Amino acid sequence: MPSLLVVVFVVELVVQLINTIGATTINNLLWRIVQTVPTSLSTEFALQRKRQKDYLDARHALNATSSQDEFAKWAKLRRQHDKLLEELEKKKTSLDASRAKFDRYLTTARLVSTRGLQWFLPFWYNREPMFWLPYGWFPYYVEWFASFPRAPLGSVSIVVWQWACTGILTLVIETVTAIVGLVAASRQKQGVPVAATTMGAGGHDTAAKIKKTS
């Protein structure tokens, strides 16, 4: 069984990653993965894509057929077009309901496994020391704060450890995000002068050719 110290750190790490990436983005990614896994749901999506293709083909054929010159063929295509459209709308409603159900289950599981643990662990293990501070290294008020609210004096409580993990992870993620943003901005700025230089070089060559011709 993993140490409580590690469990708290992992929970805080997952929460910070979800906050950084975004719950909606994660839901969309997992939904795409579900569509590729061989299940009944992925089969329904494959059938839906086939119906969409058939519907587009029928619509194209209907638009290419004259209702006056080829009425019998046009009427047949019209019935096929309307039937496929109705099936698509029904299936879309069913798949939208499946997506909403998937999002509800995923949101519930995410809240229980992250926010729920964030509240439950400090409540249940509020007397459990995460680790002990070196004896005599810190004054009384530091030891009292480190053991807040109910851990043994001289130890670090789960609440303080949770605060420390949240602060460090927030700082690290913000630093990494800022570095990535600076690198992306730097590359984007470097691309503009290159394009301008290329255009300038082309302009000089064109001017030279015109002058030589004249």
Disulfide bonds with the S-S distance in Angstrom:
none
